[in-house]
Amino acid sequence: MPLLLPLLLGRKKMPVVQTWHEPLSWWRGVRYLPCAVTRDMLITVEPDYRPLVPSFLWRVLGRKRALRHIPVGAMIPEVELAGVDREAIR
């Protein structure tokens, strides 16, 4: 059902934003086809996602209105703050 949800919501003209995390094999690419045909936004957590997706699926993904990369928290460098700076942010 989760793989069909973007398609069903897209048919009802509801905006759909998807986040794809891992590479897709050919078979998983076929399973993700209903997600790929929606025209709304796709967010990936890998900086260069194109080689991680089967080519047939990438042709469908080209119809997306927006394709963005947002790193997951583990990829964002840690920042050390002094106690005063931490309190100022709070």
FENDANOR-V738738 format. One record per pair of residues at least 6 apart in sequence whose C-alpha atoms are under 7 Angstrom apart, sorted by the first residue. I is the first residue (numbers start at 0). J is the second residue. D is the distance in whole Angstrom. If there is no record, write none. Layout:
BEGIN
i: (I I)
j: (J J)
d: (D D)
END
This chain:
BEGIN
i: (2 2 2 3 3 5 5 5 6 6 6 9 9 14 15 15 16 16 16 17 17 17 18 18 18 19 19 19 20 20 22 22 23 23 23 24 25 28 28 32 35 35 36 36 37 38 38 38 39 39 39 40 40 40 40 41 41 41 42 42 42 42 43 43 43 44 44 44 44 45 45 46)
j: (31 33 34 33 34 15 34 37 33 34 37 15 37 39 39 40 39 40 41 40 41 42 41 42 43 42 43 44 43 44 51 52 51 52 53 53 53 53 56 56 59 60 59 60 63 62 63 64 63 64 65 63 64 65 66 65 66 67 66 67 68 69 67 68 69 68 69 70 71 68 70 68)
d: (6 7 6 6 7 6 6 7 6 6 6 7 6 6 6 7 6 5 6 6 5 6 6 5 6 6 5 7 6 6 5 6 6 5 7 7 6 6 6 7 6 6 6 7 7 6 4 6 6 5 7 6 6 5 6 6 5 6 6 5 6 7 6 5 6 6 5 5 6 7 7 6)
END
